[in-house]
């Protein structure tokens, strides 16, 4: 289950990076149906699997602050990813948003590996 979760996370970030590159190139690939659907399917499975693992392992994000922090970092990643792909009006702001999103991903990975919070 853990390896599937990690694989889905890698696919999610990889597809985000691909969509970001296509956005910078103004590629018609962004208009394909699979590009619009696949990220939502992958992210839904990723989230559901994360919840299943937390329940199965009896990990409460209020008691295990690293998990609460990870969840907040995932929300920040979602927001910065949305900003990058949908809201940012020029390539400089898109690049800044992309780098910010990757920063949140790095925090999520660190929290998953060490199980020690940074902020809490």
C-alpha positions in Angstrom: 0.0 0.0 0.0 2.8 2.4 0.9 4.6 1.8 -2.4 1.4 2.4 -4.4 0.9 5.6 -2.5 4.5 6.7 -3.3 4.1 5.7 -6.9 0.9 7.8 -7.2 2.6 10.7 -5.6 5.4 10.5 -8.1 3.0 10.3 -11.0 1.1 13.3 -9.6 4.2 15.5 -9.4 5.5 14.2 -12.7 2.2 15.0 -14.5 2.1 18.4 -12.8 5.7 19.1 -14.1 4.7 17.9 -17.6 1.6 20.2 -17.6 3.7 23.1 -16.4 6.2 22.5 -19.2 3.4 22.3 -21.8 1.9 25.5 -20.4 5.2 27.4 -20.8 5.4 26.1 -24.4 1.8 26.9 -25.0 1.3 23.3 -26.2 -2.0 22.0 -27.6 -1.4 18.9 -25.5 -3.0 20.7 -22.5 -6.3 20.5 -24.3 -6.4 16.7 -24.6 -9.1 15.0 -22.6 -6.7 12.6 -20.7 -4.6 15.6 -19.6 -7.6 17.2 -18.0 -8.9 14.0 -16.3 -5.8 12.0 -15.3 -4.5 14.3 -12.6 -7.9 14.3 -10.8 -8.1 10.5 -11.0 -4.5 10.0 -9.7 -4.8 12.6 -7.0 -8.1 11.1 -5.8 -6.6 7.6 -5.5 -3.5 9.2 -3.8 -5.8 10.9 -1.2 -8.0 7.9 -0.6 -5.0 5.6 -0.2 -3.4 8.1 2.3 -6.6 8.1 4.4 -6.8 4.3 4.3 -3.2 4.0 5.5 -3.7 6.5 8.3 -6.9 4.7 9.5 -5.3 1.3 9.1 -2.2 2.4 11.1 -4.4 4.3 13.6 -2.5 7.6 13.0 -4.4 10.7 14.1 -3.1 14.0 12.6 -4.1 15.8 15.8 -1.9 13.4 17.9 0.8 12.9 15.4 1.6 16.5 14.4 3.9 15.5 11.6 0.8 14.1 9.8 -1.2 17.2 10.4 1.7 19.2 9.0 1.9 16.9 6.0 -1.8 17.4 5.3 -1.4 21.2 5.5 1.6 21.0 3.1 -0.4 18.9 0.7 -3.2 21.6 0.7 -0.5 24.3 0.1 0.9 22.2 -2.8 -2.6 21.9 -4.3 -3.1 25.7 -4.0 0.3 26.6 -5.5 -0.2 24.1 -8.3 -3.6 25.5 -9.1 -2.1 29.0 -9.0 0.7 27.9 -11.3 -1.5 26.2 -13.9 -4.7 28.4 -13.8 -4.2 31.8 -12.1 -0.7 33.0 -12.9 -0.8 35.5 -15.8 2.8 35.3 -17.1 5.6 32.8 -17.3 7.7 34.4 -14.5 4.8 34.0 -12.0 4.2 30.5 -13.3 7.8 29.6 -12.6 7.7 31.1 -9.1 4.5 29.1 -8.5 6.0 25.9 -9.8 9.1 26.3 -7.6 6.8 27.0 -4.6 4.8 23.9 -5.3 8.0 21.8 -5.5 9.0 23.3 -2.2 5.8 22.0 -0.6 6.4 18.6 -2.2 9.9 18.5 -0.7 8.4 19.3 2.7 5.8 16.5 2.3 8.5 14.0 1.4 10.7 15.1 4.4 7.7 14.7 6.7 6.9 11.3 5.3 10.5 10.1 5.7 11.3 11.5 9.1 7.9 11.6 10.8 9.1 14.7 12.6 7.3 18.0 12.1 9.1 21.2 11.0 6.6 23.8 12.2 4.6 22.1 14.9 
